[in-house]
Amino acid sequence: MELLLETVALYSLKLAYETEGHSPILRDDPLMGSCDREVFELLIRRGDVAGIQTEIGRCLDLALGAVDGVDTVLGRELCRLASDFSAAQMMTQLDKPLIALRDYLRDIR
C-alpha cells in the first residue's frame, strides 16, 4: 500500500507542479516532502488512517487547484474520488478509493 499512496501523491504533485519542457518530478524529488514511501510505511504500521488521509489530502488539494477547482468537470470528479477516500475509517477500506484516485490522476495528468 505504501507504493500506492506514494503514487497518488506523486501524480497529484506532477499535476500541480510539472510543466512541459522541464525536468519531471520523480519519487526522490524534495517536493515529495512527507509524501514518500517511508512516511506512508510508518503511518500504515501505526494504522493511522487519519494521518494517511491528511497527507494524501494535502496532495489532492494541490491537484484540485491545478484543474481549476470544483467548478470544473475534472475538479468535481476529483472531489468525488477524494471524498470516497476520506470516508474510509479502516485501513482495509483505503485500497479501492486509492486505486480509483491513482487511475484518475494518471489519466488527467
C-alpha positions as CSV (number, residue, x, y, z in Angstrom):
1,M,0.0,0.0,0.0
2,E,3.0,2.4,0.6
3,L,3.7,2.4,-3.1
4,L,0.1,3.1,-4.0
5,L,0.0,6.0,-1.6
6,E,3.2,7.4,-2.9
7,T,2.0,7.1,-6.5
8,V,-1.2,9.0,-5.7
9,A,0.9,11.7,-4.1
10,L,3.4,11.8,-7.0
11,Y,0.6,12.1,-9.6
12,S,-1.0,14.9,-7.6
13,L,2.2,16.8,-7.4
14,K,3.0,16.2,-11.1
15,L,-0.4,17.6,-12.0
16,A,0.1,20.6,-9.8
17,Y,3.8,21.4,-10.5
18,E,5.2,19.7,-13.5
19,T,5.4,21.8,-16.7
20,E,6.1,20.7,-20.2
21,G,9.7,21.1,-21.2
22,H,11.1,21.0,-17.6
23,S,12.5,18.1,-15.6
24,P,9.9,15.7,-14.5
25,I,9.0,15.3,-10.8
26,L,10.4,12.0,-9.5
27,R,9.8,10.0,-6.3
28,D,13.0,11.2,-4.8
29,D,12.3,14.9,-5.5
30,P,12.4,17.1,-2.4
31,L,8.9,18.4,-3.5
32,M,7.6,15.0,-2.3
33,G,8.4,16.0,1.3
34,S,6.3,14.0,3.7
35,C,4.6,12.1,0.9
36,D,7.3,9.4,0.4
37,R,7.1,5.7,0.9
38,E,8.9,5.6,4.2
39,V,6.4,8.1,5.8
40,F,3.5,6.2,4.5
41,E,5.0,2.9,5.7
42,L,5.2,4.4,9.2
43,L,1.6,5.6,9.1
44,I,0.5,2.2,7.9
45,R,2.3,0.4,10.6
46,R,0.6,2.7,13.1
47,G,-2.7,2.1,11.5
48,D,-3.1,5.9,11.2
49,V,-5.9,6.2,8.7
50,A,-6.4,9.9,9.6
51,G,-2.7,10.6,9.1
52,I,-2.7,8.9,5.7
53,Q,-5.8,10.8,4.7
54,T,-4.3,14.1,5.8
55,E,-1.0,13.6,3.8
56,I,-2.9,12.5,0.7
57,G,-5.5,15.2,1.2
58,R,-2.8,17.9,1.0
59,C,-1.6,16.5,-2.3
60,L,-5.1,16.2,-3.6
61,D,-5.8,19.8,-2.7
62,L,-2.9,20.8,-4.9
63,A,-4.2,18.7,-7.7
64,L,-7.6,20.2,-7.4
65,G,-6.1,23.7,-7.7
66,A,-4.3,22.5,-10.9
67,V,-7.6,21.6,-12.5
68,D,-9.1,24.9,-11.6
69,G,-11.2,23.7,-8.6
70,V,-14.5,22.1,-8.0
71,D,-16.3,24.2,-10.7
72,T,-14.8,22.1,-13.5
73,V,-15.7,18.6,-14.6
74,L,-12.2,17.3,-13.7
75,G,-12.4,19.0,-10.3
76,R,-15.8,17.6,-9.5
77,E,-14.7,14.1,-10.3
78,L,-11.5,14.5,-8.3
79,C,-13.6,15.8,-5.3
80,R,-15.9,12.8,-5.6
81,L,-13.0,10.4,-5.6
82,A,-11.3,12.3,-2.7
83,S,-14.5,12.1,-0.7
84,D,-14.7,8.3,-1.1
85,F,-11.1,8.1,0.1
86,S,-11.8,10.4,3.1
87,A,-14.8,8.4,4.1
88,A,-12.7,5.3,4.8
89,Q,-12.4,4.5,8.5
90,M,-10.2,1.4,8.4
91,M,-7.0,0.6,6.6
92,T,-8.8,-2.1,4.6
93,Q,-11.2,0.5,3.2
94,L,-8.4,2.6,1.7
95,D,-7.4,0.3,-1.3
96,K,-10.4,0.8,-3.6
97,P,-10.6,4.6,-3.4
98,L,-6.8,4.8,-3.7
99,I,-6.8,2.8,-6.8
100,A,-9.5,4.9,-8.3
101,L,-7.6,8.1,-7.4
102,R,-4.4,6.7,-8.8
103,D,-6.0,5.8,-12.1
104,Y,-7.9,9.1,-12.4
105,L,-4.8,11.2,-11.6
106,R,-2.7,9.2,-14.1
107,D,-5.3,9.7,-16.8
108,I,-5.7,13.5,-16.3
109,R,-2.0,14.5,-15.8
